[in-house]
Amino acid sequence: MKKIAIIGSGFSSLAAACYLSAEGNEVTVYEKNKTVGGRARQLNKEGFIFDIGPTWYWMPDVFERFFSDFNKQPSDYYSLIKLNPAYSVYFGKEERITIEDTLEKICAAFEKEEPGSSKKLKKFIAKAQNNYDVAIKDLVYRPGVSPFELVTPVTMKKIDQFFSTISKEVRKEFNNPKLISILEFPVLFLGAKPSNTPAFYSFMNYADFGLGTFHPKNGMYSVIEGMKSLAEELDVTIKTEQTVEKILVKSNTASGLKINGEIIAADIIVSGADYHHTETLLDKKHRQYSEAYWDKKTFAPSSLLFYVGFDKKIKNVDHHTLFFDVDFEAHSKAIYDKPDWPENPLFYASFPSKTDDNAAPVGKEAGIFLIPLAPGIKDTPEIREEYFKKIITRFENLTNQEVKNYVIFKESFCVNDFIEEYNSYKGNAYGLANTLLQTAFLRPSLKSNKVKNLFFTGQLTVPGPGVPPSLISGKLVAGLVQKQIKKS
């Protein structure tokens, strides 16, 4: 048995805690905020319930695999609802494409927009499914300690897909700009432009069209609550309002933490907190990566989020609704090329109360609005208000209804909050983007090469951004820790 301290309580930290405690270790999770969940916390206000962080439940098989490792299943902890429609996309007033819950229905929607496209779509998704089987069932469960992890007979046959991009592959088959936008949308969860994302990542399209979109009853936070319950069943100790001030190192070996002024001894430390921030808790000589290293990396976007309580039901929208009625390229340049506030932003809206009665009082609607932004840009209350007015005016026009006068309240969350609440590097929301040069062993390591018994997990390391990858990251780091324990 080893005494293991885990910093943070997001998906990856809770996953790691479960695996490590199941191996017989004494595991304690230290969370700086009042509630567990990391970026996946919840806002409750005036009878409305909002997920502060992730709102999409994709790749249900990854969640099933996690719980099955403990002879459990997701339904032991929360209920899932498959969404139909999965989501809809606005391209202009009365220009809306709905993505339903089966590939056949989606093919029909594509065919309506571009005759002949359904046949191409089936072929594209079949290839995406094959990539999914290779990636999600195998490659992403490798810890990124060697480039040879990626070299298998199967991946060698797909080598060309690592040097082409999603954008190129989609445009080979489809001409309709609306359909292209829909097919490029899923890889945005990986944090980079489709033109910079390897074609192999088309497995996200299979996650979208093949597996579908789900909603956990009472929101994504119910998944966190389920993982917390499982962790406690496995004898994990979870402590909140615990600010880690220092990682203690003795003879180049992690020896404990300084938390709220108190020294906590530990044999092994795992950090699920922001990777860059975690290294600032070390003396400079013990850090693996310099400030220049982080500054050169391509980070996934930050976000401006609004949590809005409406005093009426909102029409002409689905649970998930995307607004792609402006120039995607112009917005993406403002995120990745010349970081600035986009003049005309794309945005996304979620209305969980369309599916979940618990999300809002009777006759009212809970709305979450998200604008992707470059991390590190200026964030003020005045700018936030300006952008709320921009998107809500477009929202009214596109959905043909009045909503401004029905706002009971709105809360916002942006760059400054990501820094304050999560110690997020430059206020990024989704971690490190999965570009070709930031994949697998090219990402920051799960294990420190300067401090023995110090490990990292989460969306800045392997395998990448998103909730399912975070679950996998927790499993991977736990495996490396156990290997270290057996070796010692």
N, C-alpha and C positions, 0 to 999 in steps of 0.2 A: 504494500500500500504506500502511495505517495500522497503528500499534501499538495494539491493543485489549486492555484488561484487563477480564476478567469476574469478578465477585465471586460465589462460590457455584458449585456443580456439580450442582444439581437438574435436573429435566427441562427447564425453560425455559432455564437457563443453557447446558446442553449443546446444546440445539437452536439457540440463538442462536450459539454458538461454531461449530457446523457450517456454518450459512449464511454467517457472516461470513468464516470461513476459506476457504470455497469461492469467495468473491469476491476472494481474493488478499490478504487482510489477515493481519497477524501477530497471532495470537490466543493469549492465555494465560489459563487459568482458574485462579483461586485459591480453594481450598477450606479452611475452617478445621479440618475434622475429618480423621481419618486415612484415610478412604475417600470416594470420590465418591458422589454420589446425593442430597445434601441430605436431605430428609425420607424419601427412599426408600432407606434403607440396609438392611442385613441383619444379623441376629444368628445366629451359629453357636455352638452349645453342646452338648457331649456327643453329637454326632451328629445333633442337631436343627437345622433351618434355618427361620428365621422372617423374613418381611418385617417390618421395624420400622414402616414407613409404609404406603403404599397396598397393598391386597390385591385390589382389583377391577380387572379389565381389561375396560373397555367401549369402545364406539366404535372398533372395529378399523380402520375406514376412515381415521380421523385418523392413526393410526400408519402405515398404508400410504401415505398422502399424504406424510407426513414423509419416509419412507425413499425414496419414488419421486422426490422432489426431488433426490436424489443418485444416481439410477439404481440404487437398491437396493430391497430388499423386506425386511420383518421376518424372513422365514425365512432370510435370509442371516446373521442374528445370534442368533435364538432360535426355539424351537418353541412353537406354540400348541395348546392342547387346549380344545375347546369343551365346557363343562360341561353335563352332563345328569344330574340336574336342575341348573338354574342356581343355585337356592337354595331354601330352605324357610323357612316362617314359623310359629312356635309362638304360639298365642293362649291356650293353656291346656293342661293335661295331656290328652294324646291328642287335642288340637285343633291340627292341623297342616295347612297348605296347602302343597303342593309346586308350584313354578314350574319347568316343564320347558323344553325347548330349542326348541320351536316354538310359534307363535301358536295353532295348532289345538289342541295339547295344553293350553295355558293357558286357552283358551276353554272346554274341557271341564271344567277345574278350577273356573272361575268359574260355569259352568252348574250344577254340582253344589251350589254354595253358594247361588246365587240364580238360580232359573229365569228365563230370558229375558235374562240378563246377557251371554251370549256375543255376541249380536247387537249390543248396545250397546258391548261391548268392541271389536269389529271396527271399528265406526264411530269410536270414540274413538282407536284406534291409527292408523287411516287419517289422521285429522286430525293426530295427533302426527307421523306420517311426513312429512306435508306441511310441518309446522313444522321438522322436522329438515332437510329439503332446503333450506329457506330459511335456517335458522340455521347449521348446521354446514358446509354447502357454500358459504355466501356471507357472511352477516353477521358471524360471529365472526372472519373473516379480514380485518376492517377495523380499523384501529388506534385508533379511538376519539378521533380528533383533532377531530371535528366532529359535532354532532347530525344534520347532513344525511346522514351515512353510513347512518342508519337509515331515511331517507325514500326508499322505492322504490315503484313501483306495487304490488308484492306486499305489502310491509309495511303500506301504507296500507289495504289490504283486511283486514288483521289487527289494526288499531289497537285494536279492542275487547279483544283478548286480552292487551294490555299493561295494561289497567285492570280486568280481572277476575283471579281467582287460581286456582291449581291446585285449591285446596280447594273453591271454589265450583263449578268446572267438573266435578269428579269427583262431587260430591254432586247435581248436576243429573241425572245418569244412574244412579247406583248408590245403593242403600239399605243394603246389607249392610256393617256396620262393618268386617268383616275385609277385604272387597274394597276398601273405601275406603282402609284402611291400606296395603294392598299397592300401590295406585295412587299414593298420596302418597309412598311410600317413596323412589322414585328422585330426587325433587327435593331430598331431604335432602343429597345430594352437593353441591348448590349452596349449602348453608350456612345457609338460612333456613327458617322454618316454611312449610309449604304454604299457609297462610292469608296469607302475606306474599310469596309467589312468583308472579310474573305467569303467567297461564295459557299464554302462549306457550311457556313452558319445558316444556310437555308433551312436547317432543321427547325429553326424558329417558325417557319411557315407551316411545317407539319404540326408543331405545337398549337398553332393558331387554328388552321383549317381541319387538321386531322383529329386532334384530341379535344379541342373546344375550350371554352372559357367558363369558369365556374365562379360561384360566390359562396363563401362560407357564411352560414347563418350568423348574424350579429357582426359580420365584417371580418376582415383579415386578422383583426386582433384576437379573434376566437382561436386562430391557429397558434398564436403566441401563448394564449392561456392554456391551450392543450399541451404545448411543449413544456410550459412551466409545470403543469400538473404531472406530466410524465417524469420530468427531472426530479421533482420532489418525491415521487414514488420510488425513484432510484436513489434516494437519500442525498441529493444535491442540496446544499444550503445556498439560499439566494438572499442577498442583502442589498437593499436600495439606499439611495442618498449616500453613496460611498464614493467620494472623489479621490481618485488615485493621483497622488502628487509626485511620486517617484518610484521607479523600478530599481530595487536594490541589487547590486552586483558585488559578489565577493570572489576574488580569484577568477575573474572572467566567467563566473557562474551565477545565474539568477538565484537570489536568496530570499527575496520577499518584496513586499510593497509598503510604501508609506501612504496610508489612507486616512484622511481627515486628521493628520498629525500623529497618527498611531502607526507603529511598526508591526506589520503582519508577516510572519515567517511563512515561506513556501518552498517546496522542493522544485516545483515546476510552475512556470507562469505562461498562460495562453492569453493573448490579447485579441479580442474581437472588436476593440475600439478602432478608430481611424488609424491606419498604419503609420502615417506620417506623424500624427500626434503621439502615438505610442513611443516612437523613437525619440521624441523630444523629452520623454520621461527618463531617458538614459543620459548618462554623461556622454559628451560628444565622441569620445574615443570608442564607445561601445555601439555607435550607430552604424548601420550597414550602408545607408543611402544618404547622400548629401542633399542640401537644398537645391543645388543645380540639377540633380537627378530628378527630383520631384517636379521641378519647374518645366522640364523638357517633356514630361509625360503627357499623353493625351487623356484628359479626364472626361468622364461622362458629364452630362450637363448638371447644372443646378436647376432649381425650379422656383417659380413664384406660384404659391398655392393659395387658394381662397376656400374657406369652409363657410358655406352660406345656408342659413335657414330661411326658407321661403314660406310665406303665409298662404300658399295655394299649391295645387298640383301643377307641375310643369308639363306642357304638351309637346308633342313632336320630337321627343328625344327618347333614347333607350338608356338602360342602366349605364352602359359605356357609350359615349358619343364623341367622335373626333371631328375637329373643324379644320379642314384642309382647303379652305376657300381663298388662301393667299399663297404667295410664292414660297415653296419649300426651300429652294436654293438660297433665297435671300435670308431667310430665317436661319438656316444652317450655317451660313457664312458668319452671321452675328454670334453664333455659338463657338465655332471651331476656328475660323480664319481670322476675323478681326473682332475679338470679343467686345460686345456692346449690347445694349438693349435693342431688340429688333423693332423696326418701325411698325411692321404689320405682323404680329406673331400668330403662328399656328397655336391652337390650344386644344385641350382635352377636357371633357366634363364627365363626371360620374354622378349618377343619381341612385344611390343604393336603396333608397326608399321605393324605387320602382319594383324592386324584388323583395325587399326585406321590410316588413311592417314595423319592425323594431327601430328602424333608422330615423323615423320622424313621427311626430304626433299625427293623429288622424286628420286627413285633409291638407296636410302640409308636405313639403318636400325638402330633403337634404341634398344639397348640391356641392360637389367638390370640383373646382376649376384649377387647371394646371397649365402653366406656360413654361416650356423648357427654356433655360437660360444658360449663358456662359458662366462658369464658376468664376468668382473673384471680381465680378463687376460691382459698381456702386449700388447700394441698396438703401433707400430712404422711404419713409411713410408716404411722401408726396409722389414718388415714382410708382409705388404700389397702387396708390389710388388712381393715378393716371391710367395704369394698365388695366385695372378693374373696369374702369369706365369704357376703355377701348373694347374689351372683349364682351362685356355685357351688352353694349350697344349692338355689336355684330351678332351676338347671340339672339337678341330680340328680332333683328331683321331676318336672320337666316331661318329661325324657327317660327316666325310669324306670330309673335305674342308679346305682351308686355310683362316684364318681370321686375324691373327696377323698383317700382313702387310697392312690391310685395316682399322686399328683403326685410326680414325681422332683425337679423344681425349678420355680420360677416367677420371672420377671423382670417388673418393672413400668416403665411410662413414663407420665408425667403432666405437669401444667402446668409444674412446676419444670424438668422435663427439656426441654420444648419451648423454654423460655426459655434454659436453659443450653446446649443443643446447637445450637439454630437461631436464637437471638436473636429468638424469636417474640414479637410484641406481645401482652402479657398471657397468653402461653402458648397462643395459638390454634393449632389443628391444621390448619385448612383455608383460612385466609386471610379475605378479605372476602366476606361473603354477597352473593349476586346478588338483591337486592331491586330493585324498580322504580327507586328513587332511587340505586341503586348498580350501574347497568347501563351498558355501553359508555362513552360520553364522560363519564358521571357518576362513573366510577371514577378513582382516582389515575392520573395521566398516565404514559404510557410514556417521555416525554421531559421532562426538567426545564425549567421555564420561567425558572429563575434562574441555572442553571449550564450554559453551552454545552458540548456534547459529553458530557453526563451523561445516561444512559438507565436505565430500570428494566424488569424483566420478572418474570413469576411471578404467583402467585395473588392478590396484592393489587391487581394492575392488570388490564389488558384481556387476555383476555375474562373471566376469573374463576377460581374454584377448581376443582380436579380435575386429573387427569393429562393427558387430552387437551387441555383449555384451556391447560395449561402449555406443551405442545408448540407450540400455536398462538401463544402469547404470545412464545415465542422467535423464531418466524418473523416476527411483526409488528415486534418491536423491531429485528431485523436489517434489515428493510426500511427503517425510519426512519433507522437508522444509515447505511445505504448512500445514502439520499437526502441525508443531511447531508454525507457524503463527496463526493458528486458536486457538491453545491452549493458546497462550499468549494474 
